[in-house]
C-alpha cells in the first residue's frame, strides 16, 4: 500500500503505546511485527521513540512512550486529526471531557493536545504541520482499526458524536451485549464500540497476514493470547496482550 499522505479530519492518524519498559516493548514488537525504532528528540517534550516497519528506516507506524508512573496501566492511545487544536479541545470540554494537555507545538511536525472522555480514557488531537501521522495503515504490521471496549456504547457515543463530530452508522444488540460503529460526517468508517465486563479501554487492531501464526509469535515473545483466532466483524481476529498487559487485536482481513 502507498504511504498515507493525508488524513481526513476526526479520523485516527497515530497510535501510541505507553509502556513501563521501553526496551522490552521494542524487543516484543520487533519479534511480533518486525518493527524497528528510532528516537525523535524534543527539547520541550523529551525523547520519543517511533516504531517503524521493516527496520529503523522504514515507514513510521506508531509511537512509544515511557510511562511516568510505573503503577499506571500500560495502554494504547490514539490521536485524531484536527484542523485546529484549540477548537478541537473546546469541543471536548463542551461534550463533557477534560483537557489534560493544552495545545503545544512539536517542532515543525504539528501541534498536539490530549484529553479524557467521561470514562477517563485519554486520547489526543493532532494538528498536522509537516507530519501527517502514520505513514502506513490497514496492512500487515500497521494499524487497521480502533475499538472502544468496556463502556456502554450508546452512552459513550454521545460524547464522541459531539467532540469529534462522528455519526452512529450501526447499532447491534445480541446475547453478548451491544456493538456500534461510528463514521465521520461524510460516512467514512472510523471506529467501533462494544460493551463488555472489562474496564473501559481503547483497543488497536493491527493487520497481520496470518492471524494464528502472529498470535503464536506474540505468545512466544512473552505476550498472552486471550481469545481467538476467531471470526470477527473486521476479519479473522485474536485478542492478545504484550508482556506488560497492553491489549490489542490482531486482524487478518478477508481477501
Secondary structure, 3 states (H helix, E strand, C coil): CCCCCCCCCCCEEEEEEEECCHHHHHHHHHHHHCCEEEEECCCCCCCEEEEECCCCCCCEEEEEEECCCCCCCCEEEEEEECCCHHHHHHHHHHCCCEEEEEEEEECCCEEEEEEECCCCCEEEEEEECCCCCCCCCCCECCEEEEEEECCCHHHHHHHHHHHCCCEEEEEEEECCEEEEEEECCCCCEEEEEECCCCCCEEEEEEECCCHHHHHHHHHHCCCEEEEEEEEECCEEEEEEECCCCCEEEEEECCC
